[in-house]
Every structure is written in structure tokens, then in C-alpha cells.
Amino acid sequence: MKLFDAHHHLWDLGAVNYVWLKQLGVSKPFGDPTPIQKDYLPRHFLDDVSGAADFDLAGSAHIQVDGALADPVSESSWLSKFSKSGIPSAIVGFVDLTKEDADSVL
């Protein structure tokens, strides 16, 4: 069976300024983020899904990691470097539609 993962996240703590992921020892509404406070790149994602023998990954959609990024375009720019690998196949970025620069961000 083919599967398209419609919602996952990738991050590189050195490439994009994810403030909440860099705040060590700070609990979040979902609990302790310590286990995920490290880079999670396409190769990590592929390693995680490769163990499932009952499906073939047809593609995936990265959903923005942080709606409070000072520069949300930086995340999409970073992700575009992986376009040849096919992971992610789609990017759902963030834009604050109430801001004057929404058109240029899009």
C-alpha cells in the first residue's frame, strides 16, 4: 500500500531559529521537549518510516514548525534544499495574513 504522510515536521536547529526548540529545560504544553531538541532531517524521517513493512512512502508534507518565526520564509527556503530528494514532497509554510507584508511572504 502507498502512503502519503500529510503532516510531519523537519528541523535543523542551526539553519532556522526555532526559539522554542532551543529553550532547554522549559516545559511546553505538550510536555518535556528534551527528546526532540535535536536536528530532525529528511534522513531521520526516512529512517523512522522505513521500519513499517506494510506501506511504501509515496510522499510527505512538511507542516511549519513554528508560527512565531521572525522570518517564516527561512524555513521554506531551508526545506527547498531537499527538493531533489522528494522529502518533503510539499511544504505548508506560515504567513500571518494580517501583516502588511503577507503578499511578499507568500
N, CA, C and O of each residue as an XYZ file, in Angstrom:
424
protein
N       0.841     -1.166      0.000
C       0.000      0.000      0.000
C       0.899      1.246      0.000
O       1.914      1.291      0.695
N       0.515      2.237     -0.776
C       1.234      3.505     -0.806
C       0.619      4.453      0.221
O      -0.595      4.467      0.428
N       1.481      5.241      0.857
C       1.024      6.174      1.884
C       1.647      7.539      1.632
O       2.832      7.642      1.317
N       0.845      8.581      1.773
C       1.342      9.955      1.745
C       1.189     10.492      3.156
O       0.071     10.626      3.654
N       2.301     10.800      3.803
C       2.259     11.362      5.157
C       1.887     12.832      5.031
O       2.681     13.645      4.558
N       0.681     13.163      5.456
C       0.136     14.503      5.246
C       0.539     15.522      6.303
O       0.166     16.690      6.196
N       1.291     15.111      7.319
C       1.657     16.071      8.370
C       2.860     15.559      9.148
O       2.752     14.639      9.958
N       3.987     16.164      8.888
C       5.171     15.885      9.701
C       6.019     17.142      9.762
O       5.757     18.109      9.048
N       7.024     17.128     10.603
C       7.898     18.283     10.793
C       9.352     17.869     10.612
O       9.744     16.757     10.965
N      10.137     18.771     10.062
C      11.584     18.617      9.945
C      12.196     19.889     10.505
O      11.599     20.961     10.405
N      13.386     19.780     11.095
C      14.053     20.992     11.554
C      15.548     20.795     11.655
O      16.051     19.690     11.860
N      16.229     21.896     11.505
C      17.678     21.971     11.675
C      17.908     23.162     12.592
O      17.709     24.310     12.195
N      18.324     22.887     13.806
C      18.451     23.945     14.809
C      19.512     24.976     14.453
O      19.503     26.082     14.993
N      20.422     24.630     13.555
C      21.437     25.583     13.132
C      21.023     26.409     11.925
O      21.584     27.477     11.681
N      20.049     25.924     11.173
C      19.648     26.597      9.936
C      18.494     27.575     10.128
O      18.427     28.600      9.449
N      17.592     27.265     11.043
C      16.415     28.100     11.285
C      16.336     28.365     12.784
O      16.613     27.476     13.589
N      15.963     29.575     13.156
C      15.930     29.953     14.569
C      14.599     29.558     15.223
O      13.703     30.386     15.389
N      14.491     28.287     15.584
C      13.314     27.788     16.299
C      13.531     28.039     17.789
O      14.109     27.209     18.490
N      13.066     29.182     18.260
C      13.328     29.582     19.645
C      12.814     28.532     20.623
O      13.526     28.160     21.556
N      11.591     28.052     20.425
C      11.010     27.112     21.388
C      11.772     25.791     21.432
O      11.803     25.135     22.473
N      12.380     25.395     20.332
C      13.154     24.151     20.322
C      14.534     24.325     20.949
O      15.167     23.350     21.353
N      14.991     25.559     21.027
C      16.315     25.828     21.596
C      16.258     26.135     23.088
O      17.302     26.194     23.738
N      15.067     26.331     23.644
C      14.922     26.654     25.065
C      15.033     25.378     25.896
O      14.048     24.668     26.099
N      16.227     25.105     26.366
C      16.473     23.895     27.153
C      15.866     24.019     28.541
O      15.933     25.077     29.166
N      15.274     22.933     29.018
C      14.713     22.888     30.360
C      13.393     23.609     30.526
O      12.931     23.782     31.654
N      12.771     24.037     29.437
C      11.499     24.749     29.502
C      10.387     23.812     29.047
O      10.358     23.390     27.890
N       9.466     23.485     29.964
C       8.359     22.597     29.638
C       7.388     23.301     28.691
O       7.226     24.520     28.753
N       6.757     22.543     27.834
C       5.798     23.062     26.853
C       4.417     22.481     27.156
O       4.309     21.547     27.950
N       3.354     23.017     26.536
C       2.012     22.469     26.774
C       1.918     20.970     26.495
O       1.101     20.282     27.107
N       2.743     20.455     25.577
C       2.720     19.026     25.255
C       3.671     18.222     26.132
O       3.755     17.002     25.992
N       4.390     18.887     27.034
C       5.302     18.180     27.937
C       6.744     18.598     27.755
O       7.037     19.718     27.338
N       7.631     17.688     28.069
C       9.072     17.939     28.022
C       9.585     17.770     26.589
O       9.498     16.673     26.036
N      10.119     18.838     25.975
C      10.598     18.733     24.603
C      12.025     18.191     24.464
O      12.535     18.085     23.349
N      12.667     17.852     25.571
C      14.072     17.432     25.522
C      14.348     16.360     24.460
O      15.338     16.485     23.738
N      13.524     15.314     24.329
C      13.833     14.270     23.341
C      13.863     14.761     21.887
O      14.491     14.127     21.038
N      13.199     15.870     21.595
C      13.174     16.347     20.207
C      14.046     17.581     19.988
O      14.019     18.167     18.905
N      14.801     17.976     20.972
C      15.637     19.175     20.837
C      16.965     18.845     20.167
O      18.045     19.051     20.720
N      16.837     18.329     18.966
C      17.986     17.997     18.115
C      17.491     18.033     16.677
O      16.285     17.998     16.430
N      18.404     18.102     15.742
C      18.015     18.158     14.334
C      17.161     16.948     13.960
O      17.412     15.828     14.405
N      16.159     17.198     13.141
C      15.333     16.128     12.578
C      15.211     16.415     11.083
O      14.394     17.229     10.654
N      16.030     15.739     10.319
C      16.203     15.985      8.891
C      15.485     14.920      8.065
O      15.020     13.927      8.624
N      15.385     15.104      6.746
C      14.719     14.089      5.921
C      15.263     12.678      6.132
O      14.493     11.718      6.119
N      16.559     12.534      6.323
C      17.112     11.182      6.535
C      16.594     10.567      7.834
O      16.395      9.354      7.901
N      16.373     11.384      8.866
C      15.809     10.872     10.121
C      14.361     10.433      9.905
O      13.941      9.377     10.379
N      13.610     11.260      9.183
C      12.224     10.925      8.869
C      12.158      9.607      8.092
O      11.357      8.729      8.412
N      13.007      9.481      7.072
C      13.014      8.252      6.270
C      13.427      7.043      7.096
O      12.884      5.955      6.905
N      14.376      7.211      8.009
C      14.750      6.114      8.912
C      13.556      5.690      9.757
O      13.328      4.499      9.965
N      12.790      6.672     10.245
C      11.636      6.363     11.093
C      10.539      5.626     10.337
O       9.920      4.714     10.885
N      10.291      6.004      9.095
C       9.202      5.353      8.352
C       9.640      4.084      7.629
O       8.792      3.293      7.215
N      10.932      3.875      7.472
C      11.394      2.696      6.731
C      11.128      1.389      7.469
O      11.123      0.326      6.848
N      10.910      1.445      8.761
C      10.648      0.235      9.532
C       9.252     -0.319      9.346
O       8.979     -1.450      9.749
N       8.365      0.449      8.745
C       6.991     -0.009      8.552
C       6.917     -0.825      7.268
O       7.045     -0.281      6.171
N       6.713     -2.118      7.406
C       6.740     -3.025      6.253
C       5.424     -3.043      5.483
O       5.366     -3.587      4.380
N       4.372     -2.461      6.041
C       3.067     -2.589      5.408
C       2.704     -1.424      4.479
O       1.565     -1.354      4.017
N       3.637     -0.511      4.193
C       3.349      0.556      3.244
C       4.627      1.061      2.586
O       5.732      0.889      3.099
N       4.434      1.687      1.433
C       5.514      2.371      0.729
C       5.218      3.860      0.799
O       4.101      4.285      0.504
N       6.195      4.646      1.182
C       6.011      6.087      1.292
C       5.959      6.700     -0.104
O       6.934      6.647     -0.854
N       4.816      7.279     -0.438
C       4.641      7.918     -1.740
C       5.054      9.385     -1.705
O       5.350      9.972     -2.746
N       5.074      9.976     -0.522
C       5.435     11.382     -0.375
C       5.064     11.870      1.003
O       4.542     11.123      1.831
N       5.346     13.154      1.235
C       5.051     13.705      2.553
C       4.903     15.213      2.490
O       5.419     15.868      1.584
N       4.192     15.752      3.467
C       4.003     17.200      3.581
C       4.585     17.681      4.904
O       4.163     17.258      5.981
N       5.556     18.569      4.795
C       6.117     19.217      5.981
C       5.177     20.359      6.356
O       4.810     21.177      5.512
N       4.795     20.404      7.621
C       3.966     21.490      8.145
C       4.866     22.388      8.979
O       5.696     21.896      9.744
N       4.711     23.687      8.841
C       5.576     24.632      9.553
C       5.728     24.239     11.017
O       4.784     23.785     11.663
N       6.933     24.425     11.513
C       7.265     24.010     12.872
C       6.909     25.081     13.892
O       6.579     24.765     15.035
N       6.973     26.344     13.489
C       6.834     27.432     14.460
C       6.147     28.623     13.810
O       6.732     29.296     12.962
N       4.908     28.881     14.208
C       4.173     30.025     13.672
C       4.665     31.354     14.190
O       4.196     32.401     13.745
N       5.607     31.336     15.129
C       6.133     32.581     15.695
C       7.516     32.931     15.154
O       8.201     33.783     15.720
N       7.934     32.289     14.074
C       9.243     32.601     13.497
C       9.285     34.056     13.049
O       8.343     34.549     12.430
N      10.370     34.733     13.361
C      10.539     36.115     12.905
C      10.618     36.166     11.383
O      10.193     37.143     10.768
N      11.160     35.116     10.779
C      11.305     35.032      9.323
C      10.775     33.680      8.849
O      11.552     32.743      8.662
N       9.446     33.569      8.652
C       8.886     32.272      8.267
C       9.381     31.769      6.914
O       9.344     30.566      6.658
N       9.838     32.657      6.055
C      10.351     32.247      4.749
C      11.642     31.445      4.907
O      11.964     30.612      4.059
N      12.378     31.692      5.984
C      13.646     30.979      6.195
C      13.432     29.474      6.275
O      14.268     28.704      5.800
N      12.330     29.049      6.867
C      12.056     27.617      6.966
C      11.788     27.019      5.584
O      12.341     25.973      5.243
N      10.951     27.670      4.797
C      10.656     27.162      3.450
C      11.900     27.168      2.574
O      12.108     26.249      1.781
N      12.721     28.189      2.713
C      13.974     28.247      1.944
C      14.892     27.096      2.320
O      15.484     26.457      1.451
N      15.007     26.834      3.605
C      15.841     25.721      4.070
C      15.310     24.396      3.521
O      16.084     23.569      3.038
N      14.004     24.195      3.594
C      13.401     22.944      3.120
C      13.553     22.750      1.616
O      13.650     21.619      1.142
N      13.574     23.840      0.871
C      13.684     23.720     -0.582
C      15.000     23.072     -1.001
O      15.111     22.577     -2.123
N      15.986     23.066     -0.128
C      17.267     22.412     -0.419
C      17.109     20.900     -0.587
O      17.960     20.242     -1.186
N      16.026     20.362     -0.060
C      15.799     18.919     -0.106
C      14.877     18.509     -1.256
O      14.500     17.340     -1.344
N      14.513     19.427     -2.124
C      13.516     19.138     -3.152
C      13.912     17.978     -4.066
O      13.041     17.231     -4.511
N      15.186     17.812     -4.351
C      15.609     16.707     -5.222
C      15.418     15.350     -4.557
O      15.240     14.343     -5.242
N      15.454     15.316     -3.227
C      15.284     14.044     -2.523
C      13.821     13.614     -2.482
O      13.530     12.438     -2.266
N      12.898     14.557     -2.686
C      11.474     14.236     -2.656
C      10.861     14.274     -1.273
O       9.653     14.087     -1.129
N      11.668     14.512     -0.255
C      11.156     14.611      1.115
C      11.583     15.959      1.672
O      12.779     16.204      1.834
N      10.654     16.819      1.962
C       9.211     16.650      1.793
C       8.782     16.876      0.344
O       9.469     17.541     -0.431
N       7.632     16.308      0.004
C       7.064     16.498     -1.331
C       6.291     17.803     -1.411
O       6.108     18.370     -2.489
N       5.841     18.268     -0.256
C       5.075     19.510     -0.168
C       5.466     20.236      1.114
O       5.880     19.619      2.096
N       5.327     21.553      1.083
C       5.641     22.377      2.249
C       4.424     23.239      2.559
O       3.933     23.963      1.693
N       3.943     23.159      3.786
C       2.893     24.052      4.259
C       3.578     25.034      5.189
O       3.881     24.717      6.340
N       3.815     26.221      4.680
C       4.519     27.246      5.445
C       3.559     28.112      6.225
O       2.349     27.887      6.230
N       4.121     29.107      6.884
C       3.318     30.023      7.690
C       3.415     31.425      7.126
O       4.490     31.884      6.740
N       2.290     32.089      7.084
C       2.262     33.521      6.778
C       1.142     34.143      7.604
O       0.027     33.625      7.653
N       1.451     35.246      8.240
C       0.452     35.982      9.008
C      -0.294     36.877      8.026
O       0.238     37.893      7.579
N      -1.512     36.506      7.694
C      -2.281     37.225      6.682
C      -2.734     38.599      7.143
O      -3.237     39.381      6.335
N      -2.568     38.913      8.424
C      -2.929     40.242      8.919
C      -1.787     41.246      8.771
O      -1.984     42.441      8.987
N      -0.612     40.778      8.409
C       0.561     41.659      8.272
C       0.589     42.305      6.886
O       0.103     41.736      5.909
N       1.162     43.493      6.826
C       1.248     44.221      5.559
C       2.119     43.508      4.529
O       1.924     43.686      3.327
N       3.076     42.704      4.989
C       3.982     42.026      4.058
C       3.499     40.636      3.644
O       4.267     39.865      3.069
N       2.246     40.308      3.924
C       1.729     38.964      3.633
C       1.909     38.590      2.161
O       2.285     37.459      1.856
N       1.647     39.519      1.254
C       1.805     39.219     -0.180
C       3.235     38.834     -0.517
O       3.455     37.877     -1.259
N       4.202     39.555      0.011
C       5.598     39.255     -0.317
C       6.064     37.965      0.353
O       6.911     37.259     -0.194
N       5.525     37.651      1.522
C       5.874     36.395      2.192
C       5.346     35.217      1.383
O       6.028     34.206      1.218
N       4.124     35.363      0.882
C       3.559     34.295      0.046
C       4.369     34.129     -1.216
O       4.050     33.279     -2.047
